[in-house]
């Protein structure tokens, strides 16, 4: 028996889904029972193994010697796709690295399903590359080649905003204008799409997408902003030197608050600079806690705690942030209002980009019938409040925020390829 799946190969996370005639679409458990897997590979130098997803992140965070590869999708359509990178004594082409990750997804899906997965519908952004149709076409071809090389026989594509809307589209009885609000880890993308029962049956939905726009603001930026506003001051950010002539340098705090920059602090020179900062600080006790976190390599654990606080503040007005290591202890109150203030500039950038999406389509906010929300950051109260202010008459549709694209692609796979084949 051969199965058809939907594959949402995301910049930050990936999912795979399957839809059968009974039970509707569902996402597969790709890692430790979870339907999402971070789009990450870690080449371990100590064990000569490749670790995927959360396991790869855990190796990296633990300080294991190796090479972390993430945001793999971002090389599609760029000059980097033809390059290679060295991992110990071997060079890997970026296309090969893409293939290794996709092959692992296919293997895990087939293990769970107990059958080969030969057919797949892949999600794709409306534009892999902005304002360059040739590069965009090449990007899709590069992804298709990488997927076909892993043994998929039949491959189709669907736009990610259409996939996010497919489940909702089953509920509508007439034509509607929907704004897909997709807030990811690193970017926020917006698509204005026409949905209807008749349009749902069309094999090509390109004409249903009236306009798109995006901005490089996402959930990891929200984490950093919350950390800089509330956590880093507990470690000395914003405090003066003893002579009162200047404030402590911001750069190391920015590094500690930014996930992919934390490892920069784990070297001799940054530590020497921090020791000098402590000697000059009016509050050397706070900087000493910063130094302890760096020496104990607790930066990523701290970043994870801040992310947990952001998520908690999506459900509660007050949160007690507590973090402790051998040499540092932070215990502070956080509120939804403080989170909103920290994110204010980013929320306004998102609102401006939504406005640009409407302008490109030539429609006003009052013409939008529904907002289809996908991505974990759409749960942030400041985002929800801004959207309600912009679209007071639109219905707000909460999808599976982490899996709606994968579910929609699974539905598309069932429609295109039919029931499982013997």
Secondary structure, DSSP 8 states (H G I E B T S, - for coil): -EEEEEEEE-SSEEEEEEEETTTEEEE---BTTBS-EESEEEEETTT--EEEHHHHHHHHHTT-SEEEEE-GGGGTTSGGGG-EEEETTEEEEHHHHHHHHHHHHHHHHHHHHTSEEEEEEEEE-S-SSTT-HHHHHHHHHHHHHHHHTTT--EEEEEEHHHHHHHHHHTT-SS-EEEEEEEE-SS-EEEEEEEE-HHHHT-S--GGGEEEEEEES--HHHHHHHHIIIIIGGGGTTT-BBTTSSSB--SHHHHHHHSGGGGGGGSSHHHHHHHHHHHHHBTTHHHHHHHHHHHHTT-HHHHHHHHHHHHHHTTT-SEEEEEEE-SS-EEEEEEEHHHHHHHHHHHHHHHHHHHHHHHHHHT--GGG--EEEEESGGGGSHHHHHHHHHH-TTSEEEE--TTTHHHHHHHHHHHHHH-S-B-
